Amino acid sequence: MTTDLRVLRASEWDDWYAAFELAFGGVAQEAEARELDRALTEPARCVGVWDGDQCVGTAGAYTFRLSVPGGALVPAAGVSVVSVATTHRRRGILTAMMRRQLDDVRAWGEPVALLTASEPAIYGRFGYGAATQQLSAEIDTSRVRLAVSAGTDDVRLRSAEPAGARDVCEAVYARNVTGRPGMLARRPHWERLPLLDPESGRGGASPLRCVLAERGGGNGEAEGTGDVVGYVRFQVKPEWDTAGPNGAVLLRDLEALDPAAYAALWRFLFDIDLTSRIRARNRPVDDAWQHLVSDIRRCDVRLRDSLYVRLVEVGAALEARAYQAPVDVVLEVTDSFCPWNGGRWRLTGDAKGGASCKRTDQAADLALSVRELGEAYLGGVGLAALAAAGRVRELRPGALAEASVAFGAGVAPWLPHGF
């Protein structure tokens, strides 16, 4: 039995997408979500594997710009919709799609590929490393108090219809993108993703709500005349027990331009009537609310892997980001899946003067694979920690400390939404 791997034709999208849905359990997407996925699909950047007229493998790559340490936005391929039919496992279909896809990404001139893994064990063999984590929490607001920063009372809050406030929220989001590695500059249609709110997916919670934080426009002026400096989108799930109301606030997303606006939005969430907890499912590891609460133990904080990064062109990728401290090291890189990355690279750079990463014949200072470089790329995973796990080898004394500090970032990298 032979299969045909080819670029997706627009006319094949329904069959291709149905194959993906089947591989992920066979539950069809809601009409609104399916329509958005169709709008986001770039057929020329997708492949399918066909056995006769049946689609048995899918993979796509969105066009992204990824924020990296130093604030640059780097062209990146957002790998998604990856599946292989259960009937066609262990035939090399996934490997063939990954091979074709990374060759294409290289030809497109995009030095980095990204994905979120449904099963983390799959993608390490293709050179992807877990570069960011996401924090989840369930905050007991009946017992935990919030200490807000100075100026919080100067921020005005107002409710807004989520779709109607989309543009002002996107403007706040866009201003924050370059300040935190791992965030994605949203291209057309992606602004619709945070607003998806199918009734079937609410699980008893309210429709999506939005509150804006504004500064200025006071002294009797009409609502909405100030500058929007933050927003929160959330739902409320009413619940009752024998003691009374015990509802939950389900935090969807929250962005703010300054500490006072940030604190005002969190205080609002703490004060919602008839609720006793806030559930947050995807926040940065260093999210500042953790330093405003009175009792972090009653917040049930948990971490999990999030964004996986793969350097497709080692030199271009390492040159695209800044370094927290001066660095001058020679890296001995192994990459069995993309052999053009293998060999020695001399990396020099700092926080302001840019970076250079060129091939060299000089003796290596550190030895590692492209997977470790992917994990360290956004500054969230330390090279020293990887060395302690035996995954990075120091060949010149002092090189590990130098490089580990330089690869760091001032804030934790974070992927705000999936793809």
PyMOL commands that set and color helices and strands:
alter all, ss='L'
color gray80, all
select helices_A, chain A and resi 10-23+31-40+43-45+86-88+93-107+123-126+152-154+166-177+190-195+199-201+259-270+288-291+296-299+314-320+339-341+370-376+383-388+399-406
alter helices_A, ss='H'
color red, helices_A
select strands_A, chain A and resi 4-7+46-51+54-67+73-84+112-116+129-130+133-140+156-160+209-215+227-237+240-241+244-245+247-256+275-283+302-305+307-311+327-334+343-349+355-359+366-369+393-394
alter strands_A, ss='S'
color yellow, strands_A
deselect
rebuild
show_as cartoon
